[in-house]
Each structure stands twice: as C-alpha cells, then as structure tokens.
Amino acid sequence: MSGGRAPVMAQPLRPPSAGRAGAYLGLFVLGAVVGVAGALVQPAWFPGGLLLALAGEAGLVLGASRVMRGRAGGAVVAAGWTLVVILLTASRPEGDFLFAAGAGSYLFLLGGIAVAVICATLGGGRQPDTGPVRLGK
C-alpha cells in the first residue's frame, strides 16, 4: 500500500448523517404509500392494474437506489412496500379484507417481492471515490 492511503474498504464506517437518515425514512414511507396504492389499483383494472402497480414499485426501488447511490435506498423502499402489503393481507375481526383469494392478489404479493429484490440488486452498489485502477498493480 504505497502512497500512505488506506484502501477504501479499510476506512471505518460512519453512522449516516441526519439528512441521510431522514431520506431513508422518507423512502420507507414512500414505499409504504406505493404499496397501498398498488393494492388498490391492481384489482381494479386486471391485468393492467397489476402491471401498473408492479411497474410503479420497480421504478421507485430503482430510483431510490440510484438517488441514494447504493442498494440500501432500494432495500428501504422494498421494506416499506413489503411491510404494508403484508399488513394489508391480514383480515380484520369484522371479516373485512382488502385482498381477495385470487390469482391477481397472489401475483401482486409474490411478484412485488420478486420485483423489489431484483430491482434493489440491480440498483448498483457503492463505487469508490478514487480514480480507475487496475487490480494487481
């Protein structure tokens, strides 16, 4: 390690700043809102509503990953979406429910989780701030 600089991976981790933590909280809430909106849209115009709901989730997860410059942004959105959709699948004591037992509801739930994982993974990881380097030199 010539040059006196430590490799990027050896630098200590710092806690996120207050602004970054607030952005993650906002993304979590935005993911929850998209989950509720998707739950309402997907049965209304089947199959177009289902595709619209999943496309909205995919766009938000990818966008959050790019804006936050790491996969954590997409993961936070996916966590908010998943939490709300799982909570909406539970029936109430009065017998009310939001999701019917049909193919569209299962496709929304399982497809949404798959879309969230795929898009959060594709969002791109954090890149070092240094210039391009060649390994082994």
C-alpha positions as a Markdown table, in Angstrom:
| # | Residue | x | y | z |
|---|---|---|---|---|
| 1 | Met | 0.0 | 0.0 | 0.0 |
| 2 | Ser | 2.1 | 2.8 | -1.3 |
| 3 | Gly | 1.1 | 6.4 | -1.1 |
| 4 | Gly | 0.1 | 6.3 | 2.6 |
| 5 | Arg | -3.7 | 6.0 | 1.8 |
| 6 | Ala | -5.7 | 3.2 | 3.2 |
| 7 | Pro | -7.8 | 1.1 | 0.9 |
| 8 | Val | -11.4 | 2.2 | 0.6 |
| 9 | Met | -12.6 | -1.0 | 2.4 |
| 10 | Ala | -10.3 | -0.4 | 5.4 |
| 11 | Gln | -11.8 | 3.0 | 6.3 |
| 12 | Pro | -14.1 | 3.0 | 9.4 |
| 13 | Leu | -17.8 | 3.1 | 8.8 |
| 14 | Arg | -19.5 | 6.3 | 9.9 |
| 15 | Pro | -23.1 | 6.5 | 11.0 |
| 16 | Pro | -25.4 | 8.1 | 8.5 |
| 17 | Ser | -26.0 | 11.9 | 8.8 |
| 18 | Ala | -29.3 | 13.2 | 10.0 |
| 19 | Gly | -30.2 | 14.2 | 6.4 |
| 20 | Arg | -29.4 | 10.8 | 5.1 |
| 21 | Ala | -31.4 | 9.1 | 7.8 |
| 22 | Gly | -34.3 | 11.4 | 7.1 |
| 23 | Ala | -34.1 | 10.5 | 3.4 |
| 24 | Tyr | -34.2 | 6.8 | 4.3 |
| 25 | Leu | -37.2 | 7.4 | 6.5 |
| 26 | Gly | -38.9 | 9.3 | 3.7 |
| 27 | Leu | -38.2 | 6.5 | 1.2 |
| 28 | Phe | -39.6 | 3.9 | 3.6 |
| 29 | Val | -42.9 | 5.9 | 3.9 |
| 30 | Leu | -42.9 | 6.4 | 0.1 |
| 31 | Gly | -42.5 | 2.6 | -0.4 |
| 32 | Ala | -45.5 | 2.1 | 2.0 |
| 33 | Val | -47.6 | 4.6 | 0.1 |
| 34 | Val | -46.8 | 2.9 | -3.2 |
| 35 | Gly | -47.7 | -0.5 | -1.6 |
| 36 | Val | -51.1 | 0.9 | -0.6 |
| 37 | Ala | -51.7 | 2.5 | -4.0 |
| 38 | Gly | -50.8 | -0.7 | -5.7 |
| 39 | Ala | -53.1 | -2.8 | -3.5 |
| 40 | Leu | -56.0 | -0.6 | -4.5 |
| 41 | Val | -55.1 | -0.3 | -8.3 |
| 42 | Gln | -54.2 | -3.9 | -9.0 |
| 43 | Pro | -57.7 | -5.4 | -8.6 |
| 44 | Ala | -59.4 | -2.5 | -10.3 |
| 45 | Trp | -58.1 | -3.0 | -13.9 |
| 46 | Phe | -56.8 | -6.6 | -14.0 |
| 47 | Pro | -54.2 | -7.3 | -15.6 |
| 48 | Gly | -53.3 | -3.6 | -16.5 |
| 49 | Gly | -53.6 | -2.5 | -12.8 |
| 50 | Leu | -51.3 | -5.3 | -11.7 |
| 51 | Leu | -48.7 | -4.4 | -14.3 |
| 52 | Leu | -49.1 | -0.7 | -13.4 |
| 53 | Ala | -48.6 | -1.4 | -9.7 |
| 54 | Leu | -45.5 | -3.6 | -10.2 |
| 55 | Ala | -44.0 | -1.1 | -12.7 |
| 56 | Gly | -44.5 | 1.7 | -10.1 |
| 57 | Glu | -42.8 | -0.3 | -7.4 |
| 58 | Ala | -39.9 | -1.2 | -9.7 |
| 59 | Gly | -39.4 | 2.4 | -10.7 |
| 60 | Leu | -39.4 | 3.6 | -7.1 |
| 61 | Val | -37.0 | 0.9 | -6.0 |
| 62 | Leu | -34.6 | 1.6 | -8.9 |
| 63 | Gly | -34.9 | 5.3 | -8.5 |
| 64 | Ala | -34.2 | 5.2 | -4.7 |
| 65 | Ser | -31.1 | 3.0 | -5.3 |
| 66 | Arg | -29.8 | 5.5 | -7.8 |
| 67 | Val | -30.6 | 8.6 | -5.8 |
| 68 | Met | -29.0 | 7.2 | -2.6 |
| 69 | Arg | -26.1 | 5.8 | -4.6 |
| 70 | Gly | -26.4 | 2.4 | -3.1 |
| 71 | Arg | -28.6 | -0.7 | -2.7 |
| 72 | Ala | -29.7 | 0.5 | 0.7 |
| 73 | Gly | -32.1 | 3.0 | -0.8 |
| 74 | Gly | -33.9 | 0.4 | -2.8 |
| 75 | Ala | -33.9 | -2.0 | 0.1 |
| 76 | Val | -35.6 | 0.6 | 2.4 |
| 77 | Val | -38.3 | 1.2 | -0.2 |
| 78 | Ala | -38.8 | -2.5 | -0.6 |
| 79 | Ala | -39.1 | -3.0 | 3.2 |
| 80 | Gly | -41.8 | -0.3 | 3.4 |
| 81 | Trp | -43.7 | -1.8 | 0.5 |
| 82 | Thr | -43.4 | -5.3 | 1.8 |
| 83 | Leu | -44.5 | -4.4 | 5.4 |
| 84 | Val | -47.6 | -2.6 | 4.2 |
| 85 | Val | -48.6 | -5.2 | 1.8 |
| 86 | Ile | -48.2 | -8.0 | 4.3 |
| 87 | Leu | -50.2 | -6.0 | 6.9 |
| 88 | Leu | -53.0 | -5.4 | 4.3 |
| 89 | Thr | -53.3 | -9.1 | 3.6 |
| 90 | Ala | -54.5 | -9.8 | 7.1 |
| 91 | Ser | -58.2 | -9.9 | 7.6 |
| 92 | Arg | -59.9 | -7.9 | 10.3 |
| 93 | Pro | -62.0 | -9.3 | 13.2 |
| 94 | Glu | -65.1 | -7.9 | 11.4 |
| 95 | Gly | -64.3 | -10.1 | 8.4 |
| 96 | Asp | -63.2 | -7.3 | 6.2 |
| 97 | Phe | -60.2 | -7.8 | 3.9 |
| 98 | Leu | -58.5 | -5.9 | 1.1 |
| 99 | Phe | -57.1 | -8.8 | -0.9 |
| 100 | Ala | -59.4 | -11.4 | -2.4 |
| 101 | Ala | -58.1 | -15.0 | -2.7 |
| 102 | Gly | -57.4 | -14.8 | -6.4 |
| 103 | Ala | -54.5 | -15.1 | -8.8 |
| 104 | Gly | -54.1 | -11.3 | -9.1 |
| 105 | Ser | -53.6 | -10.9 | -5.4 |
| 106 | Tyr | -51.0 | -13.6 | -5.2 |
| 107 | Leu | -49.2 | -12.3 | -8.3 |
| 108 | Phe | -49.2 | -8.8 | -6.7 |
| 109 | Leu | -47.8 | -10.1 | -3.4 |
| 110 | Leu | -45.2 | -12.6 | -4.7 |
| 111 | Gly | -44.4 | -10.7 | -7.9 |
| 112 | Gly | -43.9 | -7.5 | -5.9 |
| 113 | Ile | -41.5 | -9.1 | -3.6 |
| 114 | Ala | -39.6 | -10.6 | -6.6 |
| 115 | Val | -39.5 | -7.2 | -8.4 |
| 116 | Ala | -38.3 | -5.5 | -5.2 |
| 117 | Val | -35.4 | -8.0 | -4.8 |
| 118 | Ile | -34.4 | -7.8 | -8.4 |
| 119 | Cys | -34.5 | -4.0 | -8.6 |
| 120 | Ala | -32.7 | -3.5 | -5.3 |
| 121 | Thr | -30.0 | -5.8 | -6.5 |
| 122 | Leu | -29.7 | -4.1 | -9.9 |
| 123 | Gly | -29.6 | -0.7 | -8.3 |
| 124 | Gly | -25.8 | -0.8 | -8.2 |
| 125 | Gly | -23.5 | -0.8 | -5.3 |
| 126 | Arg | -21.4 | 2.0 | -3.9 |
| 127 | Gln | -18.3 | 2.8 | -6.0 |
| 128 | Pro | -15.1 | 4.0 | -4.6 |
| 129 | Asp | -14.4 | 7.8 | -5.0 |
| 130 | Thr | -10.9 | 7.2 | -6.3 |
| 131 | Gly | -10.0 | 7.1 | -10.0 |
| 132 | Pro | -10.0 | 3.9 | -12.1 |
| 133 | Val | -7.3 | 1.4 | -11.0 |
| 134 | Arg | -6.1 | -1.9 | -12.3 |
| 135 | Leu | -6.0 | -4.8 | -10.0 |
| 136 | Gly | -2.6 | -6.3 | -9.2 |
| 137 | Lys | -0.7 | -3.0 | -9.8 |
